[in-house]
Amino acid sequence: MKKTFASLIVSALVLSSAPHFAAADDLSEQKAKNEQQQQDNAKKQKNLESSVNQEGQKISKTQQEVNRLDEALNEKIFAVETKDRQIKATEREIVQLGKEIEKYKAKLKRQEKLLGDRLRVMQENDGNSIKWEEVIFGAKNVGDLVSRVMAGKSISKQDDKMITDYQNTQKQLADAQQEVKDKKAQLVVEKQELKRQQAELESQLKERNKRLKELRKKKAKFETQLMDAKEVQQILIAQEKAIAAEKAAREREARIEKERQAQAAREAKARAEAEAAQAAAQKEAEQQAAKEAAAQQAAQEKASQAAKPSGSTKQSTPKASTPAAPTPSAPATPKPSPSSGGLFIHPTVGAVTQGYGSAGGENGYTFHNGIDFGGPVGTPIVAAATGTVITASGGGPYGNHIMIAHQLNGKTYTTLYAHMSALNAHAGQRVSQGEQIGLRGSTGNSTGPHLHFEIHVGGYSYSATGPASSVNPMTMF
C-alpha cells in the first residue's frame, strides 16, 4: 500500500506540472521552464502527500470494511451450509424412521395373527393359556400327568413371550412414531433458522456489494485523476522525444521545401536566360538577314540604273520590313492549394455523443477534456494531423490509446485517441494527416463503443476538474 501511495504521489507531482511542453517550441526554453516547475513542485509536495494519503486512507478504510464483510459472509455461508446439511440429515432420518414404522406395523399384523387363536383360548380359560383341570384329570398315569404339566407350562411360557413381543413391538412403533413427530417439529425449526440465516446472508451480500461498488468508484476516480507514476514518466519521456522528432521532421520538410523552391527558381532563371539568349541570337540573325537583303536590293537597283537609258523616271523600290522580335514569356507561378480552414480533421465518422466541458461526475470526472464520437466497433480512426506518435499502448482508464505530437504553424499540439479496439501505429512512428492509426472500440473506462478525442496545446496534461492544457476540438477543425 505504501508503494502504491508513493507512486501516486510521484504521479500527482508529475501531472501537476501541466503542461509539460505548453506552447513553447524552443526546447532549451522548455527545459528551463521544466526546472522552474520542478522547484515549484518541491514546495507543493507536502500538500500533495497529505491529499494523496487522505484519499488512500479512505480507500483503505473501505477496503477493510469490504474485507470484514467478506469474513462475515464466509462464516454465514458456512453456517447456512451446515444448517442445510443438518436439515437434509433430519429428512433422511425421518425417511428411515418411516421405513421402520412400516416394518413395526407389518410385524404387529403378523403377531396379531399368531396371537389371535391363543387370545381366544385365554379368554375362554379366564386368562390362562390352558385348562389345567383337563391336564390333571385327563392324565392316564403319573408319567402322562408330568408330560401334560410340562407341555402346559411350555405353552403358557410361549404365550407369555408372544404377548411380551407384541407389547414390545407396540412400544417400538409408538416410540418411532413419536420420534418422527419430534423430527418433523425439529425440521420446521431448522428450516425457519435456515431461512433467517439466508436472509441475513442476503442482507450482508447487499451491504458487501454496496461497499464494493463504492470502493471501485473511489478507485476508478483515483486512478483517473492520478495515473501511474511510471507510465506518466514514460509518456513524458516519449513526449519529449516525439516533439523533438516532429520538430526536426518539420525543419527537414522546410529545408527540403526551401531547396525545392530554390531549385525551381534556379531552373526558372536558367530557362529565362536560355530563352533570352535564344531571342537575342534570333534577333541578330534576323538583323543580319535584313542587312544582306538590303545590300542585295541595293546591288540590284544599281545594276538596274546602269542598264536604263538616261532621263528615265526613277522608281522607288519598297524596303523590306524587319519582323519584330518575339518577347520572352515569364515563368508560370504555381497556384496555391485551397485551405481546409482548420489545423485538424475529424479523426473518425459518427455523431458527437458527449461534448467538451462540464460533466456530472458519475464517471470520476467533473470536466470532460475532449469529445466522444459514437459508432460501431471497428470503425477506422485516422490521425487528425501529421505528427509523430508519442505512445501507443493499452491499459488504464483510456484502454487502448494513442498520443501524437504535432508541430503546426510553429506551435506544439498533442492529440489523444482513446478506448480503441485495435492499434495500427507504434511509438516513434510518423503519421500523415488522414492516415489510419486504429479502430474504434470500448476498452478502458468506457460505457460503450466510442472514440474519446482530445487536443492539447503543448504537451498532454490531464485534470478531472478543469481543461488543463486541453482545448475544445470543435474549434480546431
Secondary structure, 3 states (H helix, E strand, C coil): CHHHHHHHHHHHHHHCCCCCCCCCCCHHHHHHHHHHHHHHHHHHHHHHHHHHHHHHHHHHHHHHHHHHHHHHHHHHHHHHHHHHHHHHHHHHHHHHHHHHHHHHHHHHHHHHHHHHHHHHHHHHCCCCCCCHHHHHHCCCCHHHHHHHHHHHHHHHHHHHHHHHHHHHHHHHHHHHHHHHHHHHHHHHHHHHHHHHHHHHHHHHHHHHHHHHHHHHHHHHHHHHHCCCHHHHHHHHHHHHHHHHHHHHHHHHHHHHHHHHHHHHHHHHHHHHHHHHHHHHHHHHHHHHHHHHHHHHHHHHHHHHHHHCCCCCCCCCCCCCCCCCCCCCCCCCCCCCCCCCCCCCCCCCCCCEEECCEECCCCCCCCEECCEEEECCCCCEEECCCCEEEEEEECCCCCCEEEEEEEEECCEEEEEEEEEECEECCCCCCEECCCCEEEECECCCCCCCCEEEEEEEECCCCCCCCCCCCEECHHHCC
